[in-house]
Amino acid sequence: MIKIFTISACILYTGFQSVGQTISADQSTAIDTTYKPLNEVIINENRLQTPFTEQNRNINIISREQINALPARSVNELLTYVAGVDVRQRGPWGAQADISIDGGTFEQTTILVNGIKVNDPQTAHHSMNIPVPLGAIERIEIIKGPAARIYGVNSLTGAINIITRTPANDNFQVSVNAASSLKSKENGKGIYNARGIQIGKGFANAHSNHLLYGGHESGNGYRYNTPFNNNKLFYQGNIVTDKTGLWSFMAGYTFNDFGANGYYAAPNDKESKEIVQTGIFSVGYKKQLSKWSISPRISYRYNHDDYRYNQYDLSLFRNLHHSHVINTEVNSTYKSAYGSIGLGLEMRNEFLLSTNMGDRDRSNYGFYAEYKTDLIKRLSLNMGAYLNYNSRFGWQVYPGLDIGYNVLGNWKIYVNTGSGQRIPSFTDLYTTGGGNVGNPNLKAENAWYAEGGIKYNDEKWFLNASYFYRRINDFIDWTRPSTNESWQANNFMRNQVQGLSLTTQYKINTEQEYHWLAGVSYTYLNPKVTNASSESMLSKYAIESLKHQLIGHLIFRTDNFSISAAQRFVERISYKNYFLTDLKFGYKWKNYGVNLDANNLFDVTYIEAAAIPLPGRWFNVGINCSI
């Protein structure tokens, strides 16, 4: 690891020595905490920054306004309201969830915080262990389709980028809440309930801004052995130093302790428990050199996973895993009259210390090149490629291209195509015991994707309709011939998905006293797995793919009152379909607010992952204050 740190330091030193001009204080506080229309949102890519309305891809945004209005208490729950995003939760309040996009698996989605990758190399079950309280989030960007030319390997089906808030002034926020299903526990001792608190403080002046946020959530669960204790601490800072550039810092820590009844080895793991701790840290520097901008950055992620098959008898089965990820990168942009060029270098080193899988490590090196131009009237072109070397799988190159044409007024037609790769996780390769057996002979997944669509955007309306086709060779799934045998990771010959997506959003009276925001989205997916022996095998993930998904939401607010209603219909290939209704009421007086949520209003019994029934009707009351 000493060698890795030395190389990383050299790369960063080279980047820091290349910078030379000023970034103004106005730029350091460019992101405000107020609501921004979609046409003002800049998609936060690491090199070429493109306004949302000029994107030639299928991108969804969860805005700060929607975060405040929707009846959700975690990022996992917010993502359930996004078309094409499949959230398979194993418990409420963000205990654990697997996130997939457009019929992919949870291992094929890249998760980022402010453009920094936070995926876990042990298993993507931990990729959503994000140490960012909900109150610290400005928006969430969901990019569909392979994003290798933007974010590198493992962005096979898309990427989710969580953008945190940047204070424009000094402020203080606190919120507390209590929740319950009002249902009695199995032992008759009380009812299932939960509580939470978030506290945030922002500091800002002409040369710096800082955000510090903390959160705690705990409860006794919603069925036997599902209690949870979730703590988060997050810091973000930006400093302009003596006209020498912009320094950016980020750090976070989360501790999550939860009962894992039925999570991995049902029905015999009723007494199981899991403790997960995750820490992230990054430091970056940004500078403008005439037409060039350069941004070196280093980040580190640590994850500790302690799974106990029986929390009362640790001798039965216990897994301890410690993963370390060091990511060093330098991104740059050159702007001219002929367009913009983006270049980037990346080095990612992953280490695992595991009682189950042994000590493992691997390295990944990448080079990015992108070009964007709109020289031809009404036509915009983005193209690029990612050249990758992995210490296990060798060299690969992943090109991508997207084209958009403004046909009439605010209407745009677009097409895009690209490729990507997913490296097997350490669990895919090496795990043993607990009913799961890895396969060290696995190949990397390789995908090709094509999409075409039409979109419309103005001050009131946003519409997007698209069709896509994705082909994944050497698709990895967990299979077994019968329920009496262990799951084993295998490469299938091919996984093909065709999909249709329709999203519409309508906003009324955005500058007046009354505000309406209504949206409807529908996704249809037709997946097909090709393998001569697959028909006789039971699949762990492929048969859980979405088939139909319909989402609707309505938000109404005045200066003091707000109400939102959201409905979701979900049908998977092999699961019973379900229809969920959520409501939220809010009232604000001066700096104080109160809200009442009702999730799963009609007490529907449903399953998102494995054989784990999720909570029925659940009520939440919250109080908040902002100074």
C-alpha positions as CSV (number, residue, x, y, z in Angstrom):
1,M,0.0,0.0,0.0
2,I,3.0,2.4,0.6
3,K,3.9,2.1,-3.1
4,I,0.3,3.0,-4.0
5,F,0.2,6.1,-1.8
6,T,3.6,7.2,-3.3
7,I,2.3,6.9,-6.9
8,S,-0.9,8.7,-6.0
9,A,1.0,11.5,-4.4
10,C,3.2,11.9,-7.5
11,I,0.1,12.1,-9.7
12,L,-1.5,14.8,-7.5
13,Y,1.7,16.8,-7.2
14,T,2.0,16.9,-11.0
15,G,-1.6,18.1,-11.2
16,F,-1.1,20.8,-8.5
17,Q,2.1,22.1,-10.1
18,S,0.2,22.6,-13.4
19,V,-2.3,25.2,-12.1
20,G,-1.8,28.9,-12.2
21,Q,-4.8,31.3,-12.3
22,T,-7.7,32.4,-10.2
23,I,-11.1,31.1,-9.4
24,S,-13.4,33.8,-8.0
25,A,-15.3,33.7,-4.8
26,D,-18.5,33.8,-6.7
27,Q,-17.6,30.5,-8.3
28,S,-17.0,28.9,-5.0
29,T,-20.6,29.5,-3.9
30,A,-22.2,28.9,-7.3
31,I,-24.7,26.3,-6.0
32,D,-27.5,27.9,-4.1
33,T,-29.9,26.1,-1.7
34,T,-33.0,27.4,-3.4
35,Y,-35.0,25.6,-6.0
36,K,-33.7,25.8,-9.6
37,P,-35.7,25.1,-12.8
38,L,-34.4,22.2,-14.9
39,N,-33.0,24.6,-17.5
40,E,-30.7,26.1,-14.9
41,V,-29.3,22.7,-13.7
42,I,-25.7,21.8,-14.8
43,I,-25.1,18.0,-14.9
44,N,-22.1,17.5,-12.6
45,E,-19.8,15.4,-14.8
46,N,-16.1,15.4,-13.9
47,R,-14.9,17.1,-17.1
48,L,-17.4,18.5,-19.6
49,Q,-20.2,20.4,-17.8
50,T,-23.5,20.4,-19.8
51,P,-26.8,22.0,-18.9
52,F,-29.6,19.5,-18.3
53,T,-31.6,20.9,-21.3
54,E,-28.6,20.3,-23.7
55,Q,-28.0,16.7,-22.7
56,N,-28.4,14.1,-25.4
57,R,-29.1,11.3,-22.9
58,N,-31.9,10.0,-20.8
59,I,-31.2,11.8,-17.4
60,N,-33.5,12.1,-14.4
61,I,-33.1,14.6,-11.6
62,I,-34.5,14.6,-8.1
63,S,-34.5,18.3,-7.2
64,R,-34.2,19.8,-3.7
65,E,-37.9,20.8,-4.0
66,Q,-38.8,17.1,-4.6
67,I,-36.6,15.9,-1.7
68,N,-38.5,18.2,0.6
69,A,-41.9,17.3,-0.7
70,L,-41.8,13.5,-1.2
71,P,-42.6,11.2,1.7
72,A,-39.1,9.7,1.9
73,R,-36.5,9.4,4.7
74,S,-33.5,8.1,2.8
75,V,-31.8,8.2,-0.6
76,N,-33.0,4.6,-1.2
77,E,-36.7,5.7,-0.8
78,L,-36.2,8.8,-3.0
79,L,-34.9,6.6,-5.8
80,T,-38.1,4.5,-5.8
81,Y,-39.9,7.5,-7.4
82,V,-37.5,7.5,-10.5
83,A,-38.5,5.8,-13.7
84,G,-36.4,2.8,-14.6
85,V,-34.7,2.7,-11.2
86,D,-35.3,-0.6,-9.4
87,V,-34.7,-0.3,-5.6
88,R,-34.7,-3.6,-3.8
89,Q,-34.8,-2.8,-0.2
90,R,-34.2,-5.3,2.7
91,G,-35.5,-2.9,5.3
92,P,-36.8,0.6,5.9
93,W,-35.0,3.9,6.7
94,G,-32.1,3.0,4.4
95,A,-31.0,-0.2,6.3
96,Q,-29.8,-1.8,3.1
97,A,-30.8,-1.6,-0.6
98,D,-29.6,-2.8,-4.0
99,I,-30.0,-0.2,-6.8
100,S,-30.2,-1.2,-10.5
101,I,-31.2,0.8,-13.6
102,D,-33.2,-0.4,-16.6
103,G,-33.2,-4.1,-15.9
104,G,-29.5,-4.4,-14.9
105,T,-28.1,-5.8,-11.7
106,F,-27.1,-3.7,-8.7
107,E,-23.4,-4.5,-9.4
108,Q,-23.7,-2.7,-12.8
109,T,-24.6,0.8,-11.4
110,T,-22.0,3.3,-10.3
111,I,-22.8,5.4,-7.2
112,L,-21.1,8.7,-6.7
113,V,-21.1,11.6,-4.2
114,N,-20.1,14.9,-5.9
115,G,-18.6,13.0,-8.8
116,I,-16.5,10.7,-6.5
117,K,-17.1,7.0,-6.9
118,V,-18.2,5.2,-3.7
119,N,-18.8,1.7,-5.0
120,D,-17.7,-1.1,-2.8
121,P,-15.3,-3.7,-4.3
122,Q,-16.4,-6.4,-1.8
123,T,-20.1,-6.3,-2.9
124,A,-22.4,-3.6,-4.3
125,H,-24.7,-4.5,-1.3
126,H,-22.7,-1.9,0.5
127,S,-22.5,0.8,-2.3
128,M,-25.5,2.6,-0.8
129,N,-23.8,3.0,2.6
130,I,-23.6,6.7,1.9
131,P,-22.7,9.0,4.9
132,V,-24.8,11.9,3.7
133,P,-27.9,12.8,5.6
134,L,-30.9,13.7,3.5
135,G,-30.9,17.3,4.6
136,A,-27.4,17.8,3.1
137,I,-28.4,16.8,-0.5
138,E,-29.0,19.4,-3.1
139,R,-30.1,17.0,-5.9
140,I,-29.6,13.5,-7.3
141,E,-28.7,12.9,-10.9
142,I,-29.5,9.6,-12.6
143,I,-27.8,8.9,-15.9
144,K,-29.1,5.9,-17.8
145,G,-27.1,3.7,-20.2
146,P,-23.3,2.9,-20.1
147,A,-21.4,5.8,-18.7
148,A,-17.9,4.4,-19.1
149,R,-16.6,7.3,-21.1
150,I,-17.6,9.6,-18.2
151,Y,-17.0,7.5,-15.0
152,G,-15.1,4.4,-16.1
153,V,-15.6,0.7,-15.4
154,N,-18.7,-0.7,-13.6
155,S,-20.9,2.1,-15.1
156,L,-22.5,-0.6,-17.2
157,T,-26.2,0.4,-17.0
158,G,-25.9,3.9,-15.6
159,A,-24.7,6.1,-12.8
160,I,-26.3,7.9,-9.8
161,N,-24.6,11.1,-8.6
162,I,-25.6,12.6,-5.3
163,I,-24.8,16.3,-5.2
164,T,-24.6,17.9,-1.8
165,R,-25.6,21.4,-0.8
166,T,-23.1,24.4,-0.9
167,P,-24.1,27.1,1.6
168,A,-24.5,30.6,0.3
169,N,-24.7,32.1,3.8
170,D,-24.5,31.1,7.5
171,N,-27.4,28.9,8.4
172,F,-28.5,26.3,10.9
173,Q,-31.1,23.5,10.4
174,V,-32.5,20.8,12.7
175,S,-35.2,18.3,12.2
176,V,-36.6,15.6,14.5
177,N,-39.2,12.9,13.7
178,A,-40.9,9.9,15.1
179,A,-42.6,7.0,13.2
180,S,-44.6,3.9,13.8
181,S,-46.7,1.2,12.1
182,L,-49.0,1.2,15.1
183,K,-48.7,-2.6,15.0
184,S,-47.8,-4.7,18.1
185,K,-44.6,-6.6,18.3
186,E,-44.7,-10.4,18.2
187,N,-43.9,-10.7,21.9
188,G,-46.7,-8.3,22.8
189,K,-44.3,-5.8,24.3
190,G,-45.1,-2.5,22.7
191,I,-45.5,-1.4,19.0
192,Y,-43.0,-1.1,16.2
193,N,-41.6,2.4,16.1
194,A,-38.6,4.6,15.0
195,R,-37.2,8.0,15.6
196,G,-34.6,10.3,14.0
197,I,-32.8,13.6,14.2
198,Q,-30.7,15.6,11.7
199,I,-28.6,18.7,12.5
200,G,-26.8,20.8,9.9
201,K,-24.7,24.0,10.0
202,G,-23.6,26.0,7.1
203,F,-20.8,28.7,7.0
204,A,-20.1,31.0,4.1
205,N,-18.1,34.1,3.4
206,A,-16.4,35.7,0.3
207,H,-13.6,33.1,0.3
208,S,-15.0,29.8,1.7
209,N,-18.0,27.8,2.5
210,H,-18.5,24.8,4.7
211,L,-21.3,22.4,5.5
212,L,-21.4,20.1,8.5
213,Y,-24.3,17.7,8.9
214,G,-25.1,14.8,11.3
215,G,-28.0,12.4,11.5
216,H,-29.2,9.6,13.8
217,E,-32.0,7.1,13.1
218,S,-33.0,4.1,15.2
219,G,-36.0,1.9,15.8
220,N,-37.1,-1.6,16.8
221,G,-38.0,-2.6,13.2
222,Y,-41.2,-3.7,11.7
223,R,-41.1,-7.5,12.2
224,Y,-39.0,-9.9,14.3
225,N,-35.3,-9.1,14.4
226,T,-35.3,-6.0,12.2
227,P,-34.2,-3.2,14.6
228,F,-31.7,-0.6,13.2
229,N,-29.3,2.0,14.4
230,N,-28.0,4.3,11.7
231,N,-25.7,7.3,12.3
232,K,-24.2,9.6,9.7
233,L,-21.7,12.5,9.9
234,F,-20.8,14.6,6.8
235,Y,-18.5,17.6,6.0
236,Q,-18.0,19.5,2.8
237,G,-15.8,22.6,2.3
238,N,-14.6,24.9,-0.4
239,I,-11.8,27.4,0.1
240,V,-10.4,30.0,-2.3
241,T,-6.8,30.6,-1.3
242,D,-5.1,33.9,-2.2
243,K,-6.1,33.8,-5.8
244,T,-4.3,30.5,-6.2
245,G,-7.3,28.3,-6.8
246,L,-10.2,26.5,-5.3
247,W,-9.7,23.7,-2.8
248,S,-12.5,21.2,-2.2
249,F,-12.8,18.9,0.8
250,M,-15.2,16.1,1.7
251,A,-15.4,13.6,4.5
252,G,-18.1,11.4,5.9
253,Y,-18.7,8.5,8.2
254,T,-21.7,6.2,8.7
255,F,-22.3,3.4,11.3
256,N,-25.2,1.1,10.5
257,D,-26.3,-1.7,12.9
258,F,-29.3,-3.8,11.9
259,G,-31.1,-7.1,12.4
260,A,-30.8,-9.0,9.1
261,N,-33.6,-11.5,9.4
262,G,-34.0,-13.2,6.0
263,Y,-31.5,-10.9,4.3
264,Y,-29.1,-13.6,2.9
265,A,-29.9,-17.1,4.1
266,A,-33.7,-17.3,4.7
267,P,-35.5,-19.0,6.3
268,N,-32.8,-20.1,8.8
269,D,-31.2,-16.8,9.6
270,K,-33.8,-15.3,11.8
271,E,-31.2,-14.3,14.4
272,S,-28.7,-12.8,12.0
273,K,-27.2,-9.3,12.4
274,E,-25.0,-7.0,10.4
275,I,-22.8,-4.1,11.4
276,V,-21.5,-1.9,8.6
277,Q,-19.2,1.1,9.0
278,T,-18.2,3.3,6.0
279,G,-15.9,6.3,5.8
280,I,-15.1,8.5,2.8
281,F,-12.6,11.3,2.3
282,S,-11.5,13.4,-0.6
283,V,-9.4,16.5,-1.4
284,G,-9.4,18.2,-4.7
285,Y,-8.1,21.4,-6.4
286,K,-9.4,23.3,-9.4
287,K,-7.7,25.9,-11.5
288,Q,-8.2,27.8,-14.7
289,L,-5.3,28.2,-17.0
290,S,-6.5,30.6,-19.8
291,K,-8.7,28.2,-21.8
292,W,-7.6,25.2,-19.8
293,S,-9.0,24.1,-16.5
294,I,-7.4,21.3,-14.4
295,S,-8.7,19.4,-11.4
296,P,-6.5,16.9,-9.5
297,R,-8.2,14.9,-6.8
298,I,-7.6,12.0,-4.4
299,S,-10.2,10.1,-2.5
300,Y,-10.3,7.2,-0.1
301,R,-13.2,4.9,1.0
302,Y,-13.1,2.4,3.9
303,N,-15.8,-0.2,4.6
304,H,-16.1,-2.6,7.6
305,D,-18.7,-5.3,7.3
306,D,-19.4,-7.7,10.2
307,Y,-22.1,-10.3,9.4
308,R,-23.2,-12.6,12.1
309,Y,-25.4,-15.5,11.0
310,N,-26.6,-15.9,14.7
311,Q,-25.9,-12.9,16.8
312,Y,-26.2,-15.1,20.0
313,D,-23.8,-17.8,18.8
314,L,-20.9,-16.3,16.8
315,S,-19.3,-19.8,16.4
316,L,-22.0,-20.8,13.9
317,F,-21.0,-18.5,11.0
318,R,-19.4,-15.0,11.0
319,N,-17.9,-13.0,8.2
320,L,-15.6,-10.0,8.8
321,H,-14.5,-7.9,5.8
322,H,-12.4,-4.7,5.6
323,S,-12.1,-3.0,2.2
324,H,-10.0,0.0,1.2
325,V,-10.2,2.0,-2.0
326,I,-7.8,4.7,-3.1
327,N,-8.7,6.7,-6.2
328,T,-6.4,9.2,-7.7
329,E,-7.5,11.3,-10.7
330,V,-6.6,14.4,-12.8
331,N,-9.3,15.9,-15.0
332,S,-8.9,18.8,-17.4
333,T,-11.0,20.7,-19.9
334,Y,-10.0,22.9,-22.9
335,K,-12.5,25.3,-24.4
336,S,-12.2,26.9,-27.8
337,A,-14.4,28.3,-30.6
338,Y,-14.6,24.8,-32.1
339,G,-15.8,23.0,-29.0
340,S,-14.7,21.6,-25.7
341,I,-12.2,18.8,-25.0
342,G,-12.1,16.8,-21.8
343,L,-9.1,14.7,-20.7
344,G,-8.6,12.6,-17.6
345,L,-6.4,10.1,-15.9
346,E,-7.5,7.8,-13.1
347,M,-5.8,5.2,-10.9
348,R,-8.0,3.1,-8.6
349,N,-6.5,0.6,-6.1
350,E,-8.8,-1.8,-4.2
351,F,-7.9,-3.9,-1.2
352,L,-9.9,-6.5,0.8
353,L,-9.0,-8.2,4.1
354,S,-11.6,-10.9,4.7
355,T,-12.1,-13.9,7.0
356,N,-14.1,-15.5,4.2
357,M,-12.3,-14.5,1.0
358,G,-8.8,-14.0,2.2
359,D,-6.6,-11.0,1.4
360,R,-7.2,-9.6,-2.1
361,D,-6.1,-6.6,-4.1
362,R,-6.3,-5.3,-7.7
363,S,-5.6,-2.1,-9.6
364,N,-7.4,-0.2,-12.4
365,Y,-5.8,2.5,-14.6
366,G,-7.9,4.6,-17.0
367,F,-7.6,7.4,-19.5
368,Y,-10.6,9.5,-20.6
369,A,-10.9,11.6,-23.7
370,E,-14.1,13.5,-24.7
371,Y,-15.1,16.2,-27.3
372,K,-18.2,18.3,-27.3
373,T,-19.3,20.7,-30.0
374,D,-22.4,22.6,-31.3
375,L,-20.8,24.3,-34.3
376,I,-23.5,23.1,-36.6
377,K,-26.8,24.9,-36.1
378,R,-29.3,23.0,-33.9
379,L,-26.9,20.0,-33.7
380,S,-24.9,19.0,-30.7
381,L,-22.3,16.3,-30.6
382,N,-20.6,14.6,-27.7
383,M,-18.1,11.8,-28.3
384,G,-15.4,10.1,-26.3
385,A,-13.7,7.0,-25.2
386,Y,-12.3,5.4,-22.0
387,L,-9.1,3.3,-22.2
388,N,-8.8,1.0,-19.3
389,Y,-6.2,-1.4,-17.9
390,N,-7.1,-3.8,-15.1
391,S,-4.5,-5.9,-13.3
392,R,-6.6,-9.0,-13.7
393,F,-8.5,-8.5,-17.0
394,G,-6.0,-6.5,-19.1
395,W,-6.7,-3.7,-21.7
396,Q,-10.1,-2.6,-22.9
397,V,-11.4,0.5,-24.7
398,Y,-15.0,1.8,-24.4
399,P,-16.2,4.5,-26.9
400,G,-19.4,6.4,-26.7
401,L,-21.3,8.9,-28.9
402,D,-24.4,11.0,-28.4
403,I,-26.1,13.4,-30.9
404,G,-28.9,15.8,-30.4
405,Y,-30.9,17.9,-32.8
406,N,-33.3,20.7,-32.0
407,V,-36.1,20.1,-34.5
408,L,-38.5,22.8,-33.5
409,G,-38.5,25.3,-30.6
410,N,-38.0,23.3,-27.4
411,W,-38.2,19.9,-29.1
412,K,-35.1,17.8,-29.4
413,I,-34.5,14.4,-30.8
414,Y,-31.4,12.5,-29.6
415,V,-29.6,9.2,-30.2
416,N,-26.7,7.8,-28.2
417,T,-24.6,4.6,-28.2
418,G,-21.8,3.4,-26.0
419,S,-20.1,0.4,-24.4
420,G,-18.9,-0.5,-20.9
421,Q,-17.4,-3.1,-18.7
422,R,-18.2,-4.5,-15.2
423,I,-15.4,-6.1,-13.2
424,P,-16.6,-8.9,-10.9
425,S,-16.7,-8.0,-7.3
426,F,-14.6,-9.9,-4.8
427,T,-17.7,-11.7,-3.6
428,D,-18.5,-12.8,-7.1
429,L,-15.0,-14.3,-7.4
430,Y,-14.0,-15.6,-3.9
431,T,-16.9,-15.9,-1.4
432,T,-17.5,-19.3,0.3
433,G,-20.1,-20.5,2.9
434,G,-23.5,-19.1,3.8
435,G,-25.1,-20.7,0.9
436,N,-23.0,-18.8,-1.7
437,V,-19.9,-19.9,-3.6
438,G,-17.8,-17.6,-5.8
439,N,-16.2,-18.4,-9.1
440,P,-12.6,-17.3,-9.5
441,N,-12.8,-18.1,-13.3
442,L,-15.4,-15.4,-13.9
443,K,-14.9,-13.1,-16.9
444,A,-15.8,-9.4,-16.9
445,E,-19.1,-8.3,-18.3
446,N,-19.1,-6.3,-21.5
447,A,-22.0,-4.2,-22.7
448,W,-23.1,-2.4,-25.8
449,Y,-26.0,0.0,-25.7
450,A,-28.1,2.2,-28.1
451,E,-30.9,4.6,-27.4
452,G,-33.1,7.0,-29.3
453,G,-35.6,9.5,-28.0
454,I,-37.4,12.8,-28.1
455,K,-37.6,15.4,-25.4
456,Y,-39.3,18.7,-24.7
457,N,-38.6,21.3,-22.1
458,D,-39.9,24.7,-21.2
459,E,-40.8,26.6,-18.0
460,K,-43.9,24.4,-17.4
461,W,-43.4,21.2,-19.3
462,F,-40.8,18.5,-19.4
463,L,-41.4,15.4,-21.6
464,N,-39.1,12.6,-22.5
465,A,-39.8,9.4,-24.5
466,S,-37.1,6.9,-25.5
467,Y,-36.4,3.4,-26.6
468,F,-33.2,1.5,-25.8
469,Y,-31.5,-1.8,-26.5
470,R,-28.7,-3.2,-24.4
471,R,-26.6,-6.4,-24.9
472,I,-24.3,-7.7,-22.2
473,N,-21.9,-10.5,-23.0
474,D,-20.7,-12.8,-20.2
475,F,-23.5,-11.6,-18.0
476,I,-22.9,-12.6,-14.4
477,D,-25.7,-14.1,-12.3
478,W,-26.0,-16.4,-9.3
479,T,-27.7,-19.7,-10.1
480,R,-28.3,-23.1,-8.7
481,P,-29.9,-26.3,-10.0
482,S,-32.2,-26.8,-7.0
483,T,-33.1,-25.2,-3.7
484,N,-31.0,-27.8,-1.8
485,E,-27.7,-26.5,-3.3
486,S,-25.7,-23.3,-2.9
487,W,-25.8,-20.3,-5.2
488,Q,-22.8,-20.0,-7.5
489,A,-21.7,-17.1,-9.7
490,N,-21.6,-17.9,-13.4
491,N,-21.1,-16.2,-16.7
492,F,-24.1,-16.5,-19.0
493,M,-23.6,-16.2,-22.8
494,R,-25.7,-13.0,-23.2
495,N,-28.2,-10.8,-21.5
496,Q,-30.4,-8.6,-23.8
497,V,-32.9,-6.0,-22.7
498,Q,-35.2,-3.8,-24.8
499,G,-36.9,-1.0,-23.0
500,L,-39.4,1.9,-23.4
501,S,-39.5,4.9,-21.1
502,L,-41.9,7.8,-20.9
503,T,-41.6,10.7,-18.4
504,T,-43.7,13.8,-18.2
505,Q,-43.6,16.6,-15.7
506,Y,-45.8,19.7,-15.5
507,K,-45.2,22.8,-13.3
508,I,-47.8,25.6,-12.7
509,N,-47.4,29.1,-11.4
510,T,-43.7,28.8,-10.5
511,E,-43.4,32.5,-9.7
512,Q,-46.8,32.9,-7.9
513,E,-48.2,32.1,-4.5
514,Y,-49.5,28.7,-5.5
515,H,-47.2,26.0,-7.0
516,W,-48.2,22.7,-8.6
517,L,-45.8,20.0,-9.7
518,A,-47.2,16.9,-11.3
519,G,-45.4,14.0,-13.0
520,V,-46.1,10.6,-14.5
521,S,-43.5,8.1,-15.8
522,Y,-43.8,4.6,-17.2
523,T,-41.1,2.0,-18.0
524,Y,-41.4,-1.2,-19.9
525,L,-38.5,-3.7,-19.9
526,N,-38.2,-7.0,-21.9
527,P,-35.1,-8.9,-20.7
528,K,-33.8,-12.1,-22.2
529,V,-31.0,-14.3,-20.9
530,T,-29.3,-16.7,-23.5
531,N,-27.6,-19.8,-22.2
532,A,-28.1,-23.4,-23.1
533,S,-28.3,-24.6,-19.5
534,S,-30.1,-21.6,-18.0
535,E,-33.7,-23.0,-18.4
536,S,-33.0,-25.7,-15.8
537,M,-31.2,-23.3,-13.4
538,L,-32.7,-21.1,-10.7
539,S,-31.6,-17.5,-11.0
540,K,-30.9,-15.1,-8.1
541,Y,-31.1,-11.8,-9.9
542,A,-32.1,-12.1,-13.5
543,I,-35.6,-13.2,-12.8
544,E,-36.1,-10.3,-10.4
545,S,-35.8,-7.7,-13.2
546,L,-38.5,-5.1,-13.6
547,K,-41.2,-5.7,-16.3
548,H,-43.6,-2.8,-15.8
549,Q,-43.2,0.3,-13.6
550,L,-45.6,3.2,-13.4
551,I,-45.0,6.1,-11.1
552,G,-47.1,9.2,-10.5
553,H,-46.7,12.1,-8.1
554,L,-48.5,15.4,-7.4
555,I,-47.1,18.2,-5.3
556,F,-49.0,21.3,-4.2
557,R,-47.5,24.0,-2.1
558,T,-48.1,27.6,-0.9
559,D,-45.8,29.8,1.2
560,N,-47.0,27.9,4.3
561,F,-48.7,24.7,3.3
562,S,-47.7,21.7,1.1
563,I,-49.2,18.3,0.2
564,S,-47.8,15.6,-1.9
565,A,-49.1,12.3,-3.1
566,A,-47.1,9.6,-4.9
567,Q,-48.2,6.2,-6.3
568,R,-46.1,3.4,-7.7
569,F,-47.0,0.2,-9.6
570,V,-44.3,-2.4,-9.9
571,E,-44.3,-5.7,-11.7
572,R,-41.3,-8.0,-11.9
573,I,-40.7,-11.1,-13.9
574,S,-41.3,-13.6,-11.1
575,Y,-42.7,-11.5,-8.2
576,K,-46.2,-10.6,-7.4
577,N,-47.0,-7.1,-8.6
578,Y,-48.0,-4.4,-6.1
579,F,-49.4,-0.8,-6.0
580,L,-48.2,1.6,-3.3
581,T,-49.6,5.0,-2.2
582,D,-47.7,7.5,-0.1
583,L,-48.8,10.9,1.2
584,K,-47.1,13.8,2.9
585,F,-48.6,17.0,4.5
586,G,-46.5,19.9,5.6
587,Y,-47.0,23.3,7.3
588,K,-44.5,26.1,7.7
589,W,-44.6,29.1,10.0
590,K,-41.7,31.5,10.0
591,N,-38.6,29.4,10.5
592,Y,-40.5,26.3,11.8
593,G,-42.2,23.5,10.0
594,V,-44.1,20.3,10.7
595,N,-45.0,17.4,8.5
596,L,-47.0,14.2,8.6
597,D,-46.2,11.2,6.3
598,A,-48.1,8.1,5.5
599,N,-46.2,5.4,3.5
600,N,-48.0,2.4,2.0
601,L,-51.3,3.9,2.9
602,F,-53.4,0.9,2.0
603,D,-51.1,-1.6,4.0
604,V,-50.1,-3.6,0.9
605,T,-47.9,-6.7,1.5
606,Y,-45.0,-6.7,-1.0
607,I,-41.5,-7.9,-1.5
608,E,-38.6,-6.1,-3.3
609,A,-35.7,-8.5,-2.6
610,A,-35.3,-12.2,-1.8
611,A,-38.2,-13.3,0.5
612,I,-38.3,-10.3,2.7
613,P,-41.7,-8.7,3.3
614,L,-41.4,-4.9,3.6
615,P,-43.3,-2.7,6.1
616,G,-47.0,-2.2,5.7
617,R,-48.7,1.1,6.6
618,W,-46.2,3.4,8.3
619,F,-46.8,6.9,9.8
620,N,-44.1,9.6,10.4
621,V,-44.4,12.9,12.2
622,G,-41.6,15.5,11.9
623,I,-40.7,19.0,13.1
624,N,-38.0,21.1,11.6
625,C,-36.4,24.5,12.2
626,S,-34.2,26.6,9.9
627,I,-32.3,29.7,11.1
